[in-house]
Amino acid sequence: MEIRRAAPEDTAAIVGLLELSLGNASIPKTLALWKWKHESNPFGKSPVFVAIHGEKLIGVRAFMQWHWQDGKKTYHALRAVDTATHPEWHGRGVFRQLTSKLVSSSASKGLDFIYNTPNKRSLPGYMSMGWKIKGRLPLKFKLVRPWEITKNVIQKKAADPIRGIAPTDWSEVTEHFPSLSSFPHAVRTNYTPEYLRWRYLDCPIFEYGYLTDHTSYLLIYRIKTHPFFHELRITELLPLQKGGAIDLAHLKLEIKKKVEDELPVHLISYSGENHRFLPITGFGWGPTLKMGPLVIIRDLNMGEKLDHLLSPYSTNFSLGDLELF
C-alpha cells in the first residue's frame, strides 16, 4: 500500500470511493460538492492524501482549511472531514495511516490545530491518535408548533412539505459582508466577505436564507427536514455594528413573521455559544442543552495555548461552523 498526496486526476476516483463507502442517503457525493469544499474554499485548498494498492484507490483522507480569529490573532486550522476506505480494506489500518500522514504533514507546515465532529464509531480512533475532547456544542431550541410534532409522531406521519420557497436573492445583503469584522471577543470563524459568499451563496447542497435590518444584524438560516417536523436552523447571527449590539426587538418580530406567516416550521435551533454573546431574548427559548455535535481538537503547534481552546467559554461556534456537508 502506498500513501501519497492526491493528484487532480484522482478526484473522480475519490468521489466514487466516498459514494461506495458512505453512500448518498444524507448528502449526495458529487464532483461539484468536492470541488466546492476542497478547491474553492477561500481559506485555501484542502490537503488530501490517498492510499493506493497497485493501481486501485483504496482510501482517502481530506482536511479542510479553516481560519479562526481570536482578537487580532488568526489561527490557521484544519477541519477533518471526508474520509473513506474501500470495503475490502476495512480494519487494515488505512484510516490510521492516512490520518497520521496528514497530521505530520500539517504540523510540519506550521498549522495550528485540527478540529472535527466525530461519530461514536470513529471517536475512539481519534482519541488514540492524540485528539482531545472539547465538548458538545450547546444548543438553544424554541418549539413553534409542538402539537403538530406530537400528532405526526403518534400517527407516524411525515411533516407536510414546505412549498413555495423562492431562491434567496442575496443582492441586497452582500454589501454588508465587509461590515462583519466587529465581533465579541472569542475564538470564531474569520468572517471575510469571501468566506460568507463561499459558505452560504455558493453552497451546492443547501439553500440558505437571511433576515436583516440592514443596520445592526444579519441572521442566516436554512430549513432542515426531519421525519416528523421541520427545523429552522439559525446558522449565523452576526452584528453589523461595532461592539456587537443588535436590535433584538426587530429581530424578534422578523423571526415571528417568518415562522408564523411564511415557513410552517415546528422548531427553531440556535447555537448556545452564540447565545452567550448575541442573545435572542423574549422569544420563549428553552434552556441551553448540550445536545449539539461533539467537538474534538488535535494539537499541531499550539502547545500550552491548546488549553484555552479546550476551555468551556473560549469559542463562539455557530451551527454554520459545525454543519456536516
Secondary structure as UniProt FT lines:
FT   STRAND          2..5
FT   HELIX           8..10
FT   HELIX           11..22
FT   HELIX           31..38
FT   TURN            42..43
FT   STRAND          48..53
FT   TURN            54..55
FT   STRAND          56..70
FT   TURN            71..72
FT   STRAND          73..85
FT   HELIX           87..89
FT   TURN            90..91
FT   HELIX           94..108
FT   TURN            109..110
FT   STRAND          113..116
FT   TURN            120..122
FT   HELIX           123..128
FT   TURN            129..130
FT   STRAND          132..136
FT   STRAND          139..143
FT   HELIX           146..155
FT   TURN            171..173
FT   HELIX           174..181
FT   STRAND          187..189
FT   HELIX           193..196
FT   HELIX           197..201
FT   STRAND          208..212
FT   STRAND          217..225
FT   STRAND          230..239
FT   TURN            242..243
FT   HELIX           248..257
FT   HELIX           258..262
FT   STRAND          267..271
FT   HELIX           272..277
FT   STRAND          294..299
FT   HELIX           303..305
FT   HELIX           306..310
FT   TURN            312..313
FT   HELIX           319..322
//
